[in-house]
Amino acid sequence: MVLRALVRRKIVFILMLVIPAVFLGVVEFTTSERILPFRLASLDEETFIEISEKRISFIFFAVASAGFLVAFLALNLIQKGRGVNKRLVICGYHPLELLIAILGALAFMIVGIALYIGLLTHTFYPVEHLPAFIFSLMLIGLVYGCYGLAAGSLIRGELEGILLIVLLVNIDVGWLQNPLFYAEAQNQIIIRFLPAYYPAQSAIITSFTDYSPASANIYSIGYGAIFLLISMLIFFHEMRVKS
């Protein structure tokens, strides 16, 4: 039923199809082929690679569009269903049942968005390890999906929730995680603590090298788990029914 409610809003699926295509299309028509060296920051050793500006931009904007879309979907899922879920709890449903339904719908959207953006990116630029790259897109979806759930659980107003999503997504995954910016940043330690750092590093590693992204993947799951725990605690608190 959660998925059916989401499907009724056809504009959601139009945006899911159009936004990644627009992002990657802009990269295709605006970036150059000049070679840029940068360091893979999440690896223990000093590892530098040289990649064209266009190729690294494809990967960066693929990650950015995945995080952007999933965060908004998660915010919508938790905010739009708040009143309905409260009534269902009064009617006898357990909050855990409702939360599992929301998480199931979100997981379905994360996988679908990651597959679509991963394959779309591969058509613009052949990715070295496509399955691993798609998994990294699922990780950014996990992190920002759970962030969207936490923001939607914490804030009741739709406009305030959107602003909170836009603020972090734009600063983090839309700007600071760009490896070209990161290489020249003065306070790189701040960027490392932002939610999109490890999923973005995983995407870069799997796209251009044969190194293992295991460490970045584990930290990404940890970030997602923290946001998920916060959202769960708030959700169960809101769904309490007084005797």
RASUL-V451835 format. One record per residue. PSI is psi in whole degrees, -180 to 180 (NA if undefined). OMEGA is omega in whole degrees, 0 to 359 (999 if undefined). D_CENTER is the distance of its C-alpha to the mean C-alpha in Angstrom with 1 decimal. Layout:
# RASUL-V451835
<<PSI & OMEGA & D_CENTER> <PSI & OMEGA & D_CENTER>>
This chain:
# RASUL-V451835
<<-35 & 177 & 23.6> <-44 & 178 & 20.2> <-40 & 179 & 19.1> <-39 & 178 & 22.3> <-35 & 179 & 21.7> <-38 & 181 & 18.4> <-31 & 181 & 20.2> <-27 & 179 & 23.0> <87 & 186 & 20.9> <-25 & 179 & 21.1> <-28 & 179 & 19.6> <-47 & 182 & 16.2> <-31 & 176 & 16.6> <-45 & 179 & 18.3> <-38 & 179 & 15.4> <-35 & 180 & 13.0> <-37 & 188 & 15.7> <-45 & 187 & 16.8> <-51 & 178 & 13.9> <-39 & 180 & 12.7> <-39 & 178 & 16.5> <-47 & 180 & 17.4> <-51 & 184 & 15.0> <-32 & 176 & 16.4> <-39 & 177 & 19.8> <-41 & 177 & 20.1> <-44 & 182 & 19.4> <-39 & 187 & 22.1> <-9 & 186 & 24.6> <-22 & 184 & 24.2> <158 & 184 & 23.5> <175 & 179 & 26.3> <13 & 181 & 27.2> <144 & 184 & 28.4> <132 & 181 & 27.6> <124 & 176 & 25.7> <142 & 174 & 25.9> <162 & 184 & 23.3> <141 & 173 & 22.8> <99 & 192 & 20.2> <-29 & 186 & 19.8> <-9 & 178 & 18.4> <147 & 182 & 21.4> <-37 & 183 & 24.6> <162 & 178 & 26.9> <96 & 183 & 27.3> <120 & 179 & 25.7> <142 & 175 & 25.7> <158 & 179 & 24.9> <117 & 184 & 25.9> <150 & 178 & 23.7> <153 & 180 & 24.3> <-39 & 182 & 22.5> <-44 & 184 & 21.5> <-43 & 180 & 20.1> <-31 & 179 & 17.9> <-37 & 177 & 16.7> <-47 & 182 & 15.7> <-43 & 182 & 13.4> <-45 & 182 & 12.0> <-26 & 173 & 11.5> <-45 & 178 & 10.1> <-43 & 182 & 7.1> <-44 & 182 & 7.3> <-36 & 178 & 7.8> <-47 & 179 & 5.1> <-41 & 180 & 2.6> <-50 & 183 & 6.1> <-47 & 184 & 7.2> <-38 & 179 & 5.6> <-44 & 179 & 6.3> <-40 & 178 & 9.6> <-43 & 180 & 10.4> <-42 & 177 & 10.1> <-44 & 180 & 12.2> <-42 & 181 & 14.6> <-44 & 187 & 15.1> <-34 & 183 & 16.2> <-44 & 183 & 18.2> <-31 & 183 & 20.0> <8 & 185 & 21.1> <-50 & 181 & 22.4> <-41 & 179 & 26.0> <-45 & 181 & 26.2> <-38 & 179 & 24.9> <-42 & 179 & 27.5> <-37 & 179 & 30.2> <-37 & 177 & 29.3> <-42 & 178 & 29.6> <-33 & 181 & 33.0> <-6 & 175 & 34.0> <-8 & 177 & 33.5> <147 & 176 & 29.9> <140 & 179 & 28.4> <-32 & 180 & 25.2> <-38 & 178 & 23.8> <-43 & 180 & 24.4> <-39 & 180 & 22.5> <-40 & 178 & 19.5> <-39 & 178 & 19.5> <-43 & 179 & 19.6> <-46 & 181 & 16.6> <-36 & 177 & 14.6> <-44 & 178 & 16.1> <-41 & 179 & 15.1> <-42 & 179 & 11.5> <-41 & 178 & 11.7> <-43 & 181 & 13.5> <-37 & 179 & 11.1> <-47 & 181 & 8.2> <-45 & 181 & 11.1> <-45 & 180 & 12.5> <-43 & 180 & 9.7> <-42 & 179 & 9.2> <-46 & 182 & 13.0> <-50 & 182 & 13.6> <-38 & 179 & 11.7> <-46 & 180 & 13.0> <-37 & 178 & 16.5> <-43 & 177 & 16.5> <-39 & 181 & 15.7> <-28 & 177 & 18.4> <-33 & 177 & 20.9> <-42 & 183 & 20.6> <120 & 181 & 20.7> <119 & 181 & 21.6> <142 & 183 & 19.1> <-53 & 183 & 21.1> <86 & 188 & 19.4> <-48 & 179 & 17.5> <-42 & 179 & 16.9> <-36 & 178 & 15.5> <-44 & 177 & 13.3> <-38 & 177 & 11.9> <-37 & 177 & 11.5> <-34 & 175 & 9.5> <-34 & 174 & 7.0> <-35 & 180 & 7.3> <-44 & 177 & 6.8> <-33 & 174 & 3.5> <-40 & 177 & 3.2> <-49 & 183 & 6.0> <-52 & 184 & 5.6> <-23 & 172 & 4.1> <-45 & 178 & 6.0> <-33 & 174 & 8.7> <-42 & 177 & 8.8> <-40 & 176 & 9.3> <-43 & 180 & 11.9> <-43 & 180 & 13.5> <-43 & 180 & 13.8> <-32 & 177 & 15.2> <-33 & 184 & 17.5> <-35 & 187 & 18.7> <129 & 182 & 19.4> <-36 & 183 & 21.5> <134 & 181 & 21.7> <-44 & 181 & 19.4> <-43 & 179 & 19.9> <-40 & 179 & 19.3> <-42 & 178 & 16.0> <-43 & 179 & 14.9> <-39 & 179 & 16.3> <-39 & 177 & 14.5> <-50 & 183 & 11.0> <-41 & 183 & 12.4> <-53 & 183 & 14.0> <-43 & 181 & 11.3> <-43 & 182 & 8.7> <-44 & 182 & 11.9> <-43 & 187 & 13.4> <-82 & 187 & 10.8> <-23 & 181 & 8.4> <-7 & 184 & 10.9> <-67 & 191 & 14.0> <-26 & 181 & 14.6> <-4 & 174 & 12.6> <118 & 184 & 14.6> <-26 & 179 & 17.0> <-35 & 175 & 19.9> <-41 & 183 & 19.6> <-37 & 184 & 18.9> <-30 & 182 & 22.1> <2 & 183 & 24.2> <143 & 182 & 22.7> <-37 & 182 & 25.3> <72 & 184 & 23.3> <-24 & 181 & 20.9> <-32 & 178 & 20.9> <-42 & 181 & 19.0> <-36 & 181 & 16.1> <-26 & 182 & 16.1> <-2 & 179 & 15.5> <152 & 189 & 12.4> <-34 & 186 & 9.1> <-2 & 186 & 7.5> <-54 & 185 & 11.0> <-41 & 174 & 11.2> <-38 & 178 & 8.3> <-41 & 178 & 9.6> <-40 & 178 & 13.1> <-42 & 179 & 12.7> <-41 & 181 & 11.9> <-44 & 181 & 14.8> <-46 & 183 & 17.1> <-23 & 183 & 16.8> <-32 & 190 & 17.2> <-12 & 187 & 20.3> <176 & 175 & 22.0> <10 & 179 & 23.4> <157 & 180 & 22.4> <131 & 177 & 20.7> <18 & 188 & 17.0> <-45 & 182 & 18.0> <-46 & 179 & 17.9> <-37 & 180 & 14.5> <-42 & 181 & 13.2> <-45 & 179 & 15.3> <-35 & 178 & 14.1> <-45 & 178 & 10.4> <-37 & 178 & 11.7> <-44 & 177 & 13.8> <-46 & 179 & 11.4> <-40 & 180 & 9.7> <-37 & 179 & 13.4> <-49 & 178 & 14.4> <-38 & 180 & 12.2> <-42 & 179 & 13.3> <-43 & 179 & 16.8> <-47 & 181 & 17.0> <-37 & 179 & 15.9> <-44 & 180 & 18.4> <-43 & 180 & 21.1> <-41 & 181 & 20.9> <-48 & 180 & 20.8> <-35 & 178 & 23.8> <-42 & 181 & 25.6> <-28 & 184 & 25.2> <2 & 178 & 26.4> <139 & 178 & 29.6> <123 & 179 & 32.7> <142 & 179 & 35.9> <NA & 999 & 39.0>>
